[in-house]
Amino acid sequence: MLHMDYDWDLDTHGINFDRELNVNFLGWKDGDIFKLVTENGRKRLVKVDDIEAFTRGHKVNGRIS
């Protein structure tokens, strides 16, 4: 899905999404973890499944697993 007319701010610390962009329909929630991968020569952020985050000892929704 192509999203146009949104302001994105990228820096070394992350991505700031436009305030009007509603990510709820994607199932994203505060505390979700994403990883950077390369697929077909293209960079992509992929959501880390809660189980993977838990087994790797990442914080899940503010709690250390």
C-alpha positions in Angstrom: 0.0 0.0 0.0 1.4 3.4 -1.0 0.9 6.2 1.5 1.2 9.7 0.1 0.9 13.1 1.6 2.3 12.1 4.9 5.4 13.7 6.6 8.1 11.3 7.6 11.2 12.2 9.6 14.1 9.8 9.4 17.3 10.1 11.5 19.9 7.8 13.1 17.5 7.1 16.0 14.5 6.0 14.0 11.4 7.1 12.0 8.9 9.6 13.1 5.5 9.0 11.5 3.0 11.7 10.6 0.5 12.3 13.4 -2.3 11.6 11.0 -1.0 8.1 10.0 -3.1 5.6 11.9 -1.1 2.3 12.2 -3.8 0.6 14.3 -5.1 -1.2 11.2 -1.6 -2.9 10.9 -2.0 -4.4 14.4 1.0 -2.4 15.7 1.0 -1.3 19.3 3.4 0.5 21.7 6.3 -1.7 22.6 6.5 -3.6 19.3 9.9 -4.5 18.1 11.1 -4.3 14.4 14.2 -5.5 12.7 15.9 -4.3 9.6 16.3 -6.9 6.8 17.3 -7.0 3.2 14.9 -8.7 0.8 15.5 -8.8 -2.9 18.1 -6.1 -2.5 15.7 -3.8 -0.8 15.8 -2.7 2.9 12.7 -3.3 4.9 11.6 -3.1 8.6 9.8 -6.3 9.7 7.8 -6.6 12.9 9.4 -9.1 15.3 6.8 -11.6 16.6 6.3 -11.4 20.4 7.5 -15.0 20.8 10.8 -14.2 19.0 11.2 -11.1 21.1 10.5 -13.0 24.3 13.0 -15.8 23.5 15.7 -13.3 22.6 15.2 -11.5 25.9 13.9 -8.2 24.4 11.5 -5.9 26.2 7.9 -6.8 25.2 5.5 -3.9 25.8 7.7 -2.4 28.4 8.6 -5.6 30.3 11.8 -7.5 30.1 11.1 -11.1 29.0 
